[in-house]
Amino acid sequence: MPFISPEDDLVHVFNIFETKDWEGQQRVLDAHRDIIDNADYPGWVSSTVHGGQEAPGTANLVQWRSVRALEERYAGTRFQRTTVPLFQELSTSVRLLRTEAVFGQRHPAQGEATEVSPERDDYTVIVLLDVEPGKQSELLGALAHPDEWLLTVPGYRSHTYLRGLDGSFVLNYAQWGSKEDYDRFHTLPEEERPGYVRKNRARARSLATSRWSNTFRAWHSRSAAVGAR
């Protein structure tokens, strides 16, 4: 199964598709399953497609050995003439986000690595923060550091911060035990959070130019054979 870690030295691509309704989401999921089950590209490591929970849409986390391998796939005739038009037809919006993991934290009960798998019951939250060019590092500095308090929050499992390779955004991939656990954390009044948390959140809000989020469940996943990666 795929793992996500700042030590993995992989390119993590988040293909985020929004759809008009849940029926549209299922069509996108089915299309992803077909592509994932037939994936055989040089440098491809894994793909895990997630289905939206709060709002219809999907997020496909694709791991690559290098940017070059990714670009060769994107430049391919089949991708340009078949894959791109298909998802443009099925989705109301498409974002292809190239990232690298820069910080990760897990609850001790989650082991030594953050596993991404439909065999787990993680309630996954993806938060995308756009930022002005030149301020990405400052935004990461406000968010991407150990948080001992978060380890005490019921239901917290893990979170990983990834930086957009083009410098224009930061993405947080977080895992929780349930929707109820995450909702309690997300709606917790600011005055009930530790002072350092409030300070960092305020700084992040001042730097981010926009915020997008949705919640997901991992739906289908496949990894390349070890020798083929």
C-alpha positions as CSV (number, residue, x, y, z in Angstrom):
1,M,0.0,0.0,0.0
2,P,1.1,3.6,-0.5
3,F,2.8,5.6,2.2
4,I,3.3,9.4,2.4
5,S,6.3,10.8,4.1
6,P,8.8,13.7,3.8
7,E,11.5,11.0,3.6
8,D,10.1,9.2,0.6
9,D,11.7,11.6,-2.0
10,L,8.7,11.2,-4.3
11,V,6.6,13.7,-6.3
12,H,3.0,13.6,-5.0
13,V,0.4,14.8,-7.5
14,F,-3.1,15.5,-6.2
15,N,-5.6,15.5,-9.0
16,I,-8.6,17.1,-7.5
17,F,-11.9,17.0,-9.4
18,E,-15.2,18.6,-8.3
19,T,-18.5,17.3,-9.6
20,K,-22.0,18.6,-9.8
21,D,-23.5,15.8,-7.7
22,W,-22.8,12.4,-6.2
23,E,-23.7,10.5,-9.4
24,G,-21.1,12.5,-11.1
25,Q,-18.6,11.7,-8.4
26,Q,-19.2,8.0,-9.0
27,R,-18.6,8.3,-12.7
28,V,-15.2,10.0,-12.0
29,L,-14.3,7.3,-9.4
30,D,-15.1,4.6,-12.0
31,A,-13.0,6.3,-14.6
32,H,-10.1,6.5,-12.1
33,R,-10.4,2.8,-11.3
34,D,-10.0,1.9,-14.9
35,I,-6.9,4.1,-15.3
36,I,-5.4,2.9,-12.0
37,D,-5.9,-0.8,-12.7
38,N,-4.1,-0.4,-16.1
39,A,-1.4,2.0,-15.0
40,D,2.0,0.9,-16.3
41,Y,4.2,4.0,-16.7
42,P,7.9,4.5,-16.1
43,G,8.5,6.1,-12.8
44,W,4.9,5.6,-11.6
45,V,4.8,4.4,-7.9
46,S,1.1,4.4,-6.9
47,S,-2.3,5.9,-7.3
48,T,-5.0,6.2,-4.6
49,V,-8.3,7.8,-5.5
50,H,-10.5,9.2,-2.8
51,G,-14.3,9.9,-2.9
52,G,-15.7,13.2,-1.4
53,Q,-17.7,13.1,1.8
54,E,-18.9,16.6,2.6
55,A,-19.1,17.7,-1.1
56,P,-19.1,15.7,-4.3
57,G,-15.7,15.3,-5.9
58,T,-12.6,13.1,-6.0
59,A,-8.9,13.4,-5.1
60,N,-6.5,11.1,-6.7
61,L,-3.1,11.0,-5.0
62,V,-0.5,9.8,-7.6
63,Q,3.1,9.2,-6.6
64,W,6.0,9.5,-9.0
65,R,9.7,8.9,-8.8
66,S,10.5,12.2,-10.5
67,V,9.0,15.3,-12.2
68,R,10.5,14.0,-15.5
69,A,8.5,10.8,-15.3
70,L,5.3,12.7,-14.5
71,E,5.9,15.1,-17.4
72,E,6.4,12.3,-19.8
73,R,3.1,10.9,-18.8
74,Y,1.3,14.2,-19.1
75,A,2.9,14.8,-22.6
76,G,1.7,11.5,-23.9
77,T,-0.8,11.4,-26.7
78,R,-3.3,9.2,-24.9
79,F,-3.3,11.5,-21.8
80,Q,-3.7,14.6,-23.9
81,R,-6.3,13.3,-26.3
82,T,-8.3,10.9,-24.1
83,T,-7.7,11.3,-20.4
84,V,-7.8,15.1,-20.2
85,P,-11.0,15.5,-22.3
86,L,-12.7,12.7,-20.3
87,F,-12.2,14.3,-16.9
88,Q,-13.0,17.7,-18.3
89,E,-16.4,16.3,-19.4
90,L,-17.1,14.5,-16.1
91,S,-16.0,17.3,-13.7
92,T,-17.0,20.9,-13.0
93,S,-13.4,21.8,-12.1
94,V,-10.0,20.2,-12.3
95,R,-6.8,20.9,-10.4
96,L,-3.6,19.0,-11.0
97,L,-1.3,19.8,-8.1
98,R,2.4,18.8,-8.1
99,T,3.8,18.6,-4.6
100,E,6.5,17.3,-2.3
101,A,6.0,16.3,1.3
102,V,7.9,18.6,3.7
103,F,6.5,17.7,7.2
104,G,4.6,14.9,8.7
105,Q,3.3,14.0,12.2
106,R,1.4,10.9,13.4
107,H,-0.2,9.8,16.6
108,P,2.0,7.2,18.2
109,A,-0.7,4.6,17.8
110,Q,-0.5,5.0,14.0
111,G,3.0,3.4,13.7
112,E,6.1,4.7,11.9
113,A,4.6,5.8,8.5
114,T,1.4,7.3,7.2
115,E,-0.4,4.7,5.2
116,V,-2.9,5.7,2.5
117,S,-5.3,2.9,1.8
118,P,-9.0,2.1,1.2
119,E,-8.4,-0.8,3.6
120,R,-8.2,1.7,6.4
121,D,-11.2,3.7,7.8
122,D,-9.5,7.1,7.9
123,Y,-11.7,10.1,7.6
124,T,-9.4,12.2,5.4
125,V,-9.3,15.9,5.2
126,I,-7.5,17.8,2.4
127,V,-7.0,21.5,2.8
128,L,-5.5,23.6,0.1
129,L,-4.1,27.1,0.9
130,D,-3.1,29.3,-2.0
131,V,-0.3,31.8,-1.2
132,E,1.4,34.6,-3.0
133,P,4.7,33.7,-4.7
134,G,7.6,34.2,-2.3
135,K,5.5,33.6,0.8
136,Q,5.1,29.8,0.6
137,S,8.0,29.2,3.0
138,E,6.6,31.6,5.5
139,L,3.2,29.9,5.4
140,L,4.9,26.5,5.9
141,G,6.8,28.0,8.8
142,A,3.6,28.9,10.5
143,L,2.1,25.4,10.1
144,A,4.6,22.7,9.4
145,H,6.1,21.9,12.8
146,P,5.5,19.4,15.6
147,D,2.3,20.0,17.6
148,E,2.1,18.1,20.9
149,W,-1.4,19.4,21.7
150,L,-2.7,17.9,18.5
151,L,-1.6,14.4,19.7
152,T,-4.0,14.8,22.6
153,V,-7.0,15.6,20.5
154,P,-9.5,12.7,20.3
155,G,-9.5,11.1,16.9
156,Y,-6.4,12.7,15.5
157,R,-4.3,10.2,13.5
158,S,-1.9,12.1,11.2
159,H,-1.3,15.1,9.0
160,T,1.2,15.8,6.3
161,Y,2.1,19.2,4.8
162,L,3.1,19.3,1.2
163,R,4.4,22.3,-0.8
164,G,3.3,23.0,-4.3
165,L,6.3,22.7,-6.6
166,D,5.3,26.0,-8.3
167,G,5.5,27.9,-5.0
168,S,1.8,29.0,-5.1
169,F,0.1,26.8,-2.5
170,V,0.4,24.5,0.5
171,L,-1.6,21.4,1.0
172,N,-2.5,19.6,4.2
173,Y,-3.4,15.9,4.0
174,A,-4.8,14.8,7.4
175,Q,-6.4,11.6,8.7
176,W,-9.0,11.4,11.5
177,G,-10.8,8.6,13.2
178,S,-14.3,9.8,12.2
179,K,-16.3,12.7,10.9
180,E,-17.4,13.4,14.4
181,D,-13.8,13.6,15.7
182,Y,-12.8,16.0,12.9
183,D,-15.9,18.2,13.3
184,R,-15.3,18.6,17.0
185,F,-11.7,19.7,16.3
186,H,-12.6,21.9,13.3
187,T,-15.3,23.8,15.2
188,L,-13.4,24.1,18.5
189,P,-13.5,27.8,19.6
190,E,-10.2,29.6,19.2
191,E,-10.0,30.4,22.9
192,E,-10.0,26.7,23.7
193,R,-6.8,26.1,21.6
194,P,-3.3,26.6,23.0
195,G,-1.8,30.1,22.6
196,Y,0.9,28.9,20.2
197,V,-1.8,27.2,18.0
198,R,-3.9,30.4,17.9
199,K,-0.8,32.4,16.9
200,N,0.2,30.1,14.1
201,R,-3.3,29.8,12.8
202,A,-3.7,33.6,12.7
203,R,-0.4,33.9,10.9
204,A,-1.5,31.3,8.3
205,R,-4.8,33.1,7.7
206,S,-2.9,36.3,7.1
207,L,-0.7,34.7,4.5
208,A,-3.1,32.5,2.6
209,T,-4.9,34.2,-0.3
210,S,-7.7,31.5,-0.4
211,R,-8.7,28.3,1.3
212,W,-10.3,25.2,-0.2
213,S,-11.1,21.9,1.6
214,N,-13.1,18.8,1.4
215,T,-13.3,15.5,3.3
216,F,-12.7,12.1,1.7
217,R,-12.5,8.3,2.0
218,A,-9.8,6.4,0.1
219,W,-11.8,4.4,-2.4
220,H,-9.4,2.5,-4.7
221,S,-5.6,2.1,-4.7
222,R,-2.9,0.2,-6.6
223,S,0.9,0.3,-6.5
224,A,3.5,-0.6,-9.1
225,A,5.4,-3.8,-8.5
226,V,8.6,-3.2,-6.6
227,G,10.9,-3.9,-9.5
228,A,8.9,-1.7,-11.9
229,R,9.0,1.5,-9.8
